[in-house]
């Protein structure tokens, strides 16, 4: 079954025909929100709002372990996550959609593994390619069907948040090879790998990163809201195509 994790600007799926909502208890605490089961285009899907139904949970406080465990416990074996980013690469301006291929992890203090204590044997996962190539390929096919230009590739820099970055920090991320910056990509992707879930992320660009483009001297939150309101409509159309392709 396909799971969809919604991030900033995507706390619900308007094109989802809901069949049930279910509160899941996990060994790692409660997920961000109840799982929402339903259908898109006649295909079964499970949706989870990463930041809670009212977007009240900041990136550093998300219970990533409970979220991934809950989805897995309900039979989810593939995940497409929606994760809003700031664009570092010149081609990643506000409103673009990106499909990253690599991750740089700058987060700290988050629970990054399910393995703690003797009840689970330690597993050193291979994370050479952090995103599932099969799910990425489905995303690319869905983008073509939705007539949505997609920035294919790039490196997602996962930072701690919840504050945005300084221009100097963005300069450092760029020197490290990052093309976009977000706050929720890790440990979500690694936790999915520990449970053998195939995972990829669609990243709507909400703004130029600090010190870039229209964010040269600051980032206007009102502009982010306007961009996301329009961009998420296109994300929903892409996800609809993604669900149909996944169900074939």
N, C-alpha and C positions, 0 to 999 in steps of 0.2 A: 504494500500500500504506500501511496505517496503522502508525505507530510509537507505542509507549507508553514514556515515560520515567518510571521510578519513583524517588521521592525517599525521604526519611526514613520508615521504617515500611513501605516497599514495595520490597523488594529482589528479590522474585520474585512471580509470579502463579500462585497455586494452581490457578486455573481455566484455565490455559494448557496445552494438549496440545503438548508440545515435539517438534519434528521435527528440529531441529539447533541446535548452538551454534557460532558462528563468530568467530574472532579476526580483527579488521579492522585493517590497517595504513593509516595516513593520512599525508598530507604534514605534519600538525600533531601527530604523535605517536600514542600509543595511547589509545583510548577508556577509559572507566572500567572496563569489563568486556566480555567477549564479548557479541555480539548473540545473543539467544535467539529463534529462529524457531519459530513454532507456529501453532496454531489455537485460537480461542475461538468456540464456537457454530458451528463449521464454517467460520469466516472466518479468512483468513490475517492474521497480525499479527507485528510484531517488537518485542521488549521489550529495554530497556536500563536497567540499574541505575545511576543517576547517581553514586551514592557508592561504587560497587563492590559486589561480591557480599557482603562482610562489613561494609558501611557503614564503610569505613576512610578514605575521601577526604573531607576537610572542604570546605565550600562554596567557599571562596576558592581551593582547590587543584584543583577539578574542571577537567579539560581539556574545556571546553565546545566548542571548535572541533573537536576530534577526535570527540567524541560526535555532533555534528550532521552532520559530514562523513561519518562512518561510516554513519549511517542513510540519508543521501541517496545514498551510493554503492551501497546495496543496494536502491534503488528506493522508499524511503519519501518520499512527497510530502505526507503529512498527519501531524501529531504532536499527541497529547494528552499533556501533561506533568502529573504529580502532584507538587505542591510544597506541603509543609507550611508553615503560617503561624501567627503569633500574631494574635489578633483585637484590633483597635483599635476598630472600630465596636461600639456596645453590642449589636447583634444578632448579632455574631460571637463567640459563646461557644465553649468547648471542645466538640468533636464536630460542629460545623456544617461544611457543605461550601459553599465559595464558588467563583464563576465570575467572576474579575475581568475588567474591561473596559479598564483603563488601567494604566500602569506609571510609577513614579517610580524613577529609578536613582541610588542613592547609593554604588554600588560603586566601587572604584578598583584600579588595578594589574592588572586582568584583560585578557586578550586579547579585544578586543571586535569584531574584524573578521577576515575571511579575507584582506583586502587588505593585503599588506605586500610591498614590492618591485615590480619591473616586470612580473612574469609575469602578474599579474591587474590588469585595469583597475579604477580606483577606481569604486565604485558608491555613490552617495548614496541609500540606500533611503528610501522614504516610510514613516515610522513613526507617522503620525497616529493610526492605530488599530492598536496593537501585536499584538492578538489577532485571529485569523481569525473573522469573524462567522459563516461557514459552519460551522466546527468548534464554535463556541460554541452555535449553534443545535442541532447534533446532540447536544451535551452536555445541553442543556435537555430535548430530547425523550427522551434516555436516562434522565434523572432522573425524568421523569414515569412512564416504563415501569417503573423500578425502585422507584417510590413513595418517592423520596428528595427531601425538601425541599432546595432549592438557593437560596443567596443569590446572586441574579443581579446582577452589576455590582460596582462598587467599584474601588478603586485599590490596586494591589500596590506597596508600597515595597520595593525590593530593596536590602538592606544588605550590608555586607561580611562580617560574621561573622569567626570562628566564635562569638565571644561573643554573648550576648544583649544587648539594649539597656538603657540606663538609662531611668528614668521620664521624665526631662527630654527624652531623645531621642525617645521615643514622643510626648510632647507636641508636639515640633517636627514630627514626621511628620504628626500629626493636623492641625496648622495648615496644613501643605502640601497637605492633602487626602487623605492616605492613610487607607484603611479597614482594611488588613491589612499585616503585615510579614513578609518572608521573606528568604532568603539566596541563592536559586538562580534567581530569575526573569530575571536579566540576567547575562551577555549572551546567554543561551540563546535568548530570543525574537527578538532582533535578528539573531543568526546564522542562525536558521531563515529569517528574511525575506530575508537576503542570497542564500540558495539557493532562493528562491521556494517554500519549504515553508509550508503553511498550519498554523498553530500556535495552540493554546489551552491553558489550564492549569486543572485542577481543584485547588482548595486546601483540604485538610482543616485545620481550626483545631485546633491541639494545645493551646493555652492562651490565656488572656487576655494581651495584651501587658503589659509592665512598667508597674506603677502603675495597672492596670485590674482591676476585678472581683476574682477570687480571687488575682490576682497583684499586689495592692496593695502588699504589702511584700516580695515575692519570688516566684520561680517554682520550683515543686517538680518536679524531673525525674521522680520516681516517678509523679506524677500524669500527666505527659505520656505516659509509656509506657503507662499504663492506657487513656488516651483514644485513643491511636493504635491500640492493639490492636483496640479495638472499631470505631473509625472506618474502618480499612482494610478490614474485612470488607464494609462498605457501599460503599466505593470500588470494590472488586472487582466487586460486583454491578452498579454503575453502568457500569463499563468494559465488562462483558460486553454490556450493552444497547447501549453506544456502538459496539462492534465490529460487532454485528449490523446496526445502522442504517447504519453506514459502508459496509458491504458491499452494500447494496441498490442 
